[in-house]
Amino acid sequence: MSKLDRSLVSAGLLLKIGAWRAPIIMVDRIADFTSGIKPTITVVKHVTFNEPYIPGHFPDNPVMPGVMIAEIFGQASEYLSLIQDFTRVYEEKTGKSIEKFDDISRALKTEDGVELIITERKRIIGYLASQDVKFKHVVYPGDTLYVQSRLVFVDAYGFHHYDVEARVGRHIASSGRIINYRADRSKADEQSIFISE
């Protein structure tokens, strides 16, 4: 099995820990994750004719809209930060450090691991923005996108900055930077963050 054919979590858990639902969930699988000072994640998106935006974009020449690739960048980056948070909380609770893909995957198959990451998902709220995203290659139905996000730094205001890249095979379809503001949901009022329930 290729490294990119594996999945960090089951499809069911992927939905539980994501902040998105159909038709906007854009990550099919988390294929790779590396922890550390500058963590990275690789996610997979299979583009199909069944995507709700394909029939209208464009009827005679269906292509994936760039804004949807930018959405994948945002979702991949949020999964990256959530899993990084999970590894930190897991170590605090158990005293065991987990950094390798297989160790994280095993931890997320336990009841305690699932409960921990779902609790962490509920604790965090965030907003995303694209910055300097460039589109270089057309993505068609039938293509598989491999999207990588790497946390570059967190600034003094709590904004997470990620370098992102989407590939179809060897071709770079898009690249740029995503910025994600993440905050503890319980402190949202103090920070003047509006939460729609």
N, C-alpha and C positions, 0 to 999 in steps of 0.2 A: 504494500500500500504506500502510495506517495504521501509525503508529509502534508500536502494540501488536500488529501482525500479524507482526512480524519476530522472529527468534530469535538470541540472542547466540552460541549454540553449537548444534551438531547434536544430535539426540536421542541418538545413540550416545555422544557426549562428555558430555552431561548425566548419563547413567548412570555413566560412568567417574569423574566428579569428585564425584558425590554419595555420601554415606555410607549411602544407603538402597537397598533393593531391593523388588521387588513382594512383597507387596501394599501396602507402606507408602510407596513413593515417591509424593509428592503434587504435584510440580511437572512440568507438561507442557512448559513453555517459559519461558525468560528473555527477556522482551519489552523490558526497558529496564534500563540501568545507568548511573549517574552517579558518577564518581569524585570525590575531593576530601576535605575535612576531615569533612564529614558526608555520606558516600556513600549513595545510594539504589539500590534494585533493585525492579523490578516483574516478578512472575512470573504465569503464567497456569495455572489449573487448570480443566479442563472436567469438570464433575460429570456422571456417566452412571449409568444403571441397572445397569451392570456392576460398579460399585464393590462390593467384598466385604461392606461394612457396610450397604449400602442395603436388602437384603431384610429384615433384622431391625430396621431403624430407620426407620420402623415399617412393618409389613406392609401396613396399610391407608392409610398416609399417609407415603410415603417422604421423608425429609429428611436432609440431611447433618448428622452429629453435630458439635456445637461442638468437641469434642476433636480432630476431624480438621482443622478450620479452624486450631486452635491449632498442630497439627503442620505445616501449610503455613507458618504464621508462622515456626516454627523452621527449617524447611528453607530458606525464602527468605532468612532472616537468615544462615544458615551459607553459602549460596551467595554472598551479598553479601560477607562477610568473606573467603571463599576467593578471589573474583575481585579484591578489593582487595589481598590478599596477592600474588596473581599479578602485578598491575600493578607493585607495588613490586619484586618479585624480577626481573621482566622488565627493568625499568629498570636495576637493579644489574648484570645480566648483559650487557645490550646497549648501555647508555648512552642508550637511547631512551625517552622518556616517552610512555606511552599512557594517555590519559584519556577519549577519545571512544569511544562505543559501536562505531562502525564500525572504529576502529583496534584496539580490544580484540578484536572479532570476527575481524578479519583475522589478528591475532597468534595467536589460538586455532585457526586453520586450518592453521598451519604445524606441522611435526613438532617443532621446538624448543619452540614454544608449548604443544603438547599434552603433551610430556614434562615441561615446567616445572610446569604446573598439576597434573598427576597426581602428581608428586613432592611438591608442596606439600600436596596432599590427604592423602598418606600420612604426611606429617610432623606433621600436626595431629590432635589428639583434642579432643573437646569434649562438654559437657553443657548441656542447655537447661532453662530454667524459664519458665513463664508468670507474668506479674504484671499484675494489673488488666485482664485481658482481659474485654471485655463483648460480648455477643451481642445484636444489634439487629434483625436481619432474617433470616428463614428462607431457607435455601438448598436448592433442590430439584434432583433430576436434570434435566438439560437446561440448567441455569444454567452460566454461565462466571464464575469468580471471578478478579478482578484483584487481586492481593495486592501491597501495597507495604511495604517495610521500609526504615527509615532509621536508620543508626547515629547515636545521639545522643552517646554518650561511652563511653570505656573507663575503668573505675575503677582505683584503685591495686592491686587484687588480680587484675587481668586479666579481669574480667567485662565483656563487651560488652553495652551496653544499647541496644535498638532500639525505636523507635516503629513499630507495625505497624497496617495497616488492610486489610480485605478488602471489596471492592465487587462487587455484581452490578448492572451498569449504573450508574445514579446512586445506588443504595441502598447505604448502609454496612451490611454484614452483621455485621462484627465489628471491634473495634479494641482496642488496649491496648499493653502493653510486653512484650517478650521479653528475657530475659537469657541470655546464652550464655557459658559459661566455655570458653575455648580455650587449649590448652597444647601445647607441643612434645612429641611422643610420647616422644622420647628422655629428656626430663626428668620424665616422669610419675612414676617411682619416687621421685625426690627430693621431689615435691610430694604424695606419698601418694595418687596417682590409680591406681585399679585398672583394668587393661586386660584384658578377656577376649579371648583370641586364638581 
